[in-house]
Amino acid sequence: MELAGQSTRYVQISDEGNKTNFEFCPNCGATVYYTSEGSEEIIAIPVGVFAEPFFPAPTISIYEERKHGWVLMPEGIEHLN
């Protein structure tokens, strides 16, 4: 995979002290992708970036305790906290 185009970076420090680099669109401010320190080979792309109404449901939930109360996770997925 090759990343191309402009982005604006915001670095956030996790509860454990790790850095996550969020890359935003410099025009609209939407998060385009993010990477985590120590796992730079993994590029996370938020599902909201895609305009596909039939995008597959999640299979894993991370930091679920921080989700909005109205968000419902599908039954049978893996939960990591």
Contacts in CASP RR format, 6 or more apart in sequence:
PFRMAT RR
TARGET T0000
AUTHOR 0000-0000-0000
METHOD contacts of the structure
MODEL  1
MELAGQSTRYVQISDEGNKTNFEFCPNCGATVYYTSEGSEEIIAIPVGVF
AEPFFPAPTISIYEERKHGWVLMPEGIEHLN
1 43 0 8 1.000
3 33 0 8 1.000
3 43 0 8 1.000
6 26 0 8 1.000
7 23 0 8 1.000
7 24 0 8 1.000
7 25 0 8 1.000
7 26 0 8 1.000
7 32 0 8 1.000
8 23 0 8 1.000
8 24 0 8 1.000
8 25 0 8 1.000
8 26 0 8 1.000
8 29 0 8 1.000
9 21 0 8 1.000
9 22 0 8 1.000
9 23 0 8 1.000
9 24 0 8 1.000
10 21 0 8 1.000
10 22 0 8 1.000
10 24 0 8 1.000
11 19 0 8 1.000
11 20 0 8 1.000
11 21 0 8 1.000
11 22 0 8 1.000
12 19 0 8 1.000
12 20 0 8 1.000
12 22 0 8 1.000
13 19 0 8 1.000
13 20 0 8 1.000
14 20 0 8 1.000
14 36 0 8 1.000
18 36 0 8 1.000
18 37 0 8 1.000
18 38 0 8 1.000
19 36 0 8 1.000
19 37 0 8 1.000
20 34 0 8 1.000
20 35 0 8 1.000
20 36 0 8 1.000
20 37 0 8 1.000
21 34 0 8 1.000
21 35 0 8 1.000
21 36 0 8 1.000
21 37 0 8 1.000
22 31 0 8 1.000
22 34 0 8 1.000
23 31 0 8 1.000
23 32 0 8 1.000
23 33 0 8 1.000
23 34 0 8 1.000
24 30 0 8 1.000
24 31 0 8 1.000
24 32 0 8 1.000
25 32 0 8 1.000
30 49 0 8 1.000
31 46 0 8 1.000
31 49 0 8 1.000
32 45 0 8 1.000
32 49 0 8 1.000
33 43 0 8 1.000
33 44 0 8 1.000
33 45 0 8 1.000
33 46 0 8 1.000
33 49 0 8 1.000
34 43 0 8 1.000
34 44 0 8 1.000
34 46 0 8 1.000
35 42 0 8 1.000
35 43 0 8 1.000
35 44 0 8 1.000
36 42 0 8 1.000
36 44 0 8 1.000
47 55 0 8 1.000
47 58 0 8 1.000
57 74 0 8 1.000
57 77 0 8 1.000
58 73 0 8 1.000
58 74 0 8 1.000
58 77 0 8 1.000
59 77 0 8 1.000
59 78 0 8 1.000
60 77 0 8 1.000
60 78 0 8 1.000
60 79 0 8 1.000
60 80 0 8 1.000
61 67 0 8 1.000
61 73 0 8 1.000
61 77 0 8 1.000
61 78 0 8 1.000
61 79 0 8 1.000
61 80 0 8 1.000
62 80 0 8 1.000
62 81 0 8 1.000
63 81 0 8 1.000
64 73 0 8 1.000
64 79 0 8 1.000
64 80 0 8 1.000
64 81 0 8 1.000
65 81 0 8 1.000
67 73 0 8 1.000
73 79 0 8 1.000
END
